[in-house]
Amino acid sequence: MTDPTTAYWRGIRVSLPFLLVVLPFGALFGVVGTEAGLSLAQVMGFSIVIIAGAAQFTAVQLMQEQAPTVIVLASALAVNLRMAMYAASLAPHLGHAPGWQRVLIAYFNVDATYALSHMEYESNPEMPLNEKVAFYMGTATVICLPWYGVTWLGAVLGQAIPPGIPIDFAIPIAFISFFAPALRTFAHLAAAAAAVVLAVSLQWVPHNLWILIAGAGGMAAGAEVERRQAMK
């Protein structure tokens, strides 16, 4: 057993390695957002309101391609649907927290805070609720709060980059580096392969709807592979 303060600091400690991803990824969004023509306030609004790097990059890229607003919103929402699964997984552990704490938990519910907290709760099933919340907030302190600062720094630096220097190539590189480590099973690989094939072959679809189609096709392929594996 630990007390909430100890649990909070443990959450901070185990989250520190993730700064190697959070810091450059947040700074990159600031640079890319500025390059896309967003003001400093708009870039910061993205990171403060959405606080989800993949959805932010998706939205900015579609805005650069002048996609309709409804497509931008739908695509960003589709990218972030995994957060609903994270919330459902955390509900048995944190669902009885006070309302104001649940609001903060939902706001800070991102890949790293979920993964670290879920692993902690599963390995310590007798952990009291107040310690679970404290641990979660410790991870959020390291994972989420620096996101704002490095986004601002990237946006300020991005304003200093001459317009003739293209940095759009950084978006796909960032996506690859962010998601490639998560491809750990055959179902993951099947989903990624199906999404890539659909994305490349459906470039002719208007309003960039190929993004939604490729995402849905990838999820369907991954689910089908998992279903077939479960039947064996």
N, C-alpha and C positions, 0 to 999 in steps of 0.2 A: 504494500500500500504506500502511496505517496500523497502529499497534500497538493492542492490546486497550484500553488506557486511552483513547486517542484515539477509538476506535470507541464505547466506553461513553459518553463525553461527547457524541459526535455523536448517539447515540441519545437522550440527554437533551435536547439542543438541538432536534431536529426534533419532539420530543413536546410541547414546551411549549404550542403553540397548543391542544392537546386539553384543557388544563386548563379552557378556557372551557366545555367540556361536562362534564368529569368532576366539577368542584367543585360546580356547582349540582345536577347529577343525583344525586350521592351525598348531598348535604345534603337534597335532596327525599325520598330514600328514608328517611333518618332521621326526618324529620318525619312522613311517611305511615305508617311502621311504628309509631311511637308513637301516632299517631291511631288506628291499627287495634287498639291494645290490647297491643302487644308491650312487654316490658320492655326496658330499655337493654341488658341482656345478650343478649336474644333478637335485638334489632336488630343488634347488633354481630356476633352469631353468623352471621346471614344474610350480612353483608358480608364476613366473614373466610372463612367456609367456602365460600359460593357464588361470591362475587366476580364477579357478573354482573348488572348492573342490570336488564335486561329480565326475566330469570327471577325476580329478587327481587320486582319489582313485580307480576308475574303471580301468584306464590305468595301474596303478601300480599292481593291483591285477592280471590283465590279463598277464602282463609281468612276474610276479612271476610264473604263470602257463604256461609260454613259448608259449603263443598264437601267431599266425602269426601277423606281424606288421600291415597288413591291417585290421585284426580283432580288434586290439587294437585301431587303429585310428577310425574305423567305430563305435565302441562301445562308445568311448569318445565323438564322434560327436553326436551320438544318444542321449546320456545323456544331451548334451548341446543344443539340438534343441529348447528347451523352450526359449533360449535367442533370437531366431528369433522372437518369438511371443512378447517378451518383447519389442524388438526394434520397431516392428510394432505399438505397443500400445503407445510408447513414441514419435513416429515420428510426430504426430500432434502437440505436445508440443515443441519438441526440433529440429525438422527437418529443421528449418530455421536458426539454429545457424551457425556461421562461420565454414568452413571446419575443421580447426584444433581443434575446440571445439567438433565437431561431432566425430572426431577420438578418443578423450579422453572419450567422452560419451560412445562410442561403446566399448572401452577397459574396462571401469569400469562398464559395464552393467551386474550386477549379481543380484541374487534374492532380496537381501535387498535393494540395491540402487534403483532397479526398483520399488519395492513395496512401499517404503517410498515416492519416488518422484511422482509416479502415484497418490497415495492418496492425496498428497499435491496439485497437479495440478487439480485434480477433485474437491477438496474442495475450491480451489481459482481459478476459471476459468479465471478471469481477470488478473492474474499474468503476468507481462511483461516477455518477453523472457530472458532478461539478468538476471532477478531474478530467473527464472526457472533453468537456467544453474548454477547459483551460489548455489542454494539449492542443486541441484544434486551433484555438486562438494563437497559440505559440507558432504553429505552422503558418498561419495567415500573416503573422507579423513579419516573417522572413520572406514568404512567397509573394504576398500581395502588396504590402506597403511600399517596398522598393520599386515596384512596377511603375508607380506614378512618377517617382523621381527620375528614373532612367528614361521614361517616355519624354519627360520635359527636356532632359539633357539631349536626347536624340533629335527632338524637334528643333531645339536651338541650334544644334550643330548642322541639322539639315538645311536650315535657312542660310547657312554660310556656304553651302555647296553650289557652285555655278550651275545654272539651268541646263547647260549643254552636257553635263556629265550624267549619263543614265545610270540609275541604280535599281531599275525595275527587276533586274535579274535576281536581286536579293530575296524577293518574295518566294519563288519556288525553292530556292536553296534553303530558306528558313523552314518552309513546310517539310522538306525532306529530312532535314536534321532533327526536326521536332517529332515527326511521327515514325520515322524508320526504326528507332529503338523499340517501339511498341509492337512491331510485327514479330510476335513470338510463336505463333501457332500456324498450322496449315490453313485454318479458317481465316486468320488475319491476312495471310499472304494471298489467299483466294479473293478476299474482299478487295484488297489493294489492287490486284491484277485486273479484276473485273472493272473497277472504277477507272483505272488508267486506260484500258481498252475503250471503254465507253466515252471517256472524256476526249480521247484523241479522235475517235471515229465520228463524234457528234458535234464537231466544231461548227457545222453548218446550221445548227438549231438556233433560231433567232433569240435575242434578248438574253443570251448566255444561259438559257435553260438547261444546257448540257451539264452544268454543275450539279443541279438538283437531280437530273436523271442518272448521272454517273454515281452520285452519292447513294441514291436509292438502289441502283443496281449492285453496287459494291456491298451494301448491307444485306441485300437479298442473297448474293452469292455466298457471303460468309455464313449466313444463317443456314443455308442449304447444306453447306459442307459440315457444319456442326450437327445438323440433323442426321445426315448420313453416317457420321462417325458415331453418334449415339446409338444408332440402330445395329452397329456391328457387335 
